[in-house]
Amino acid sequence: MTDSGAVLPWLVIRQDEGGNRYRVGRYATRAEAEQVADRLDTRRHGRLYVVERVGHAAT
């Protein structure tokens, strides 16, 4: 939970060609996070956008 009381367990993460990872945003639902990641992924340019649940890093 955040200070506002909203639960935002889904993250969109951008990973660049060098393996650096940056949080793009937090979302309430997986569907919302995937929609954002899909929209950003259409731009490509050597970046990968992934959806992860807080506390469950992708392997």
C-alpha positions in Angstrom: 0.0 0.0 0.0 1.1 3.5 -0.7 0.5 6.5 1.6 -2.7 7.3 -0.2 -4.1 3.8 0.5 -4.1 2.8 -3.1 -2.7 -0.6 -3.9 -0.5 -0.6 -7.1 1.1 -4.0 -7.3 2.0 -4.0 -11.0 5.1 -2.4 -12.4 6.1 -1.5 -15.9 9.9 -1.8 -16.2 12.0 -0.5 -19.1 15.2 -2.5 -19.8 17.8 -1.0 -22.2 20.4 -2.6 -24.3 23.0 -2.4 -21.4 20.7 -4.3 -19.0 19.8 -1.2 -17.0 16.3 -1.3 -15.6 14.0 1.6 -14.8 10.5 1.7 -13.4 8.1 3.4 -15.8 5.0 3.3 -13.6 2.9 1.4 -11.1 -0.6 0.2 -11.9 -3.6 -1.4 -10.1 -4.1 -4.2 -12.5 -2.0 -6.4 -14.7 -4.1 -5.6 -17.7 -3.5 -1.9 -17.2 0.2 -2.4 -16.9 0.3 -4.6 -20.0 -1.6 -2.1 -22.0 1.0 0.6 -21.1 3.9 -1.7 -21.8 2.4 -2.7 -25.2 1.9 0.9 -26.2 5.5 1.8 -25.2 6.9 -1.3 -26.9 5.8 -0.2 -30.3 8.5 2.5 -30.2 11.3 -0.1 -29.7 14.7 1.6 -30.1 16.6 -1.2 -28.2 14.4 -1.1 -25.2 12.3 -3.9 -23.7 9.2 -3.2 -21.5 8.1 -5.9 -19.1 5.4 -6.2 -16.5 6.2 -7.4 -13.0 4.3 -7.8 -9.8 5.9 -6.0 -6.9 8.1 -8.4 -5.1 8.2 -10.9 -8.0 11.1 -10.0 -10.2 11.3 -11.7 -13.6 14.1 -14.2 -14.1 
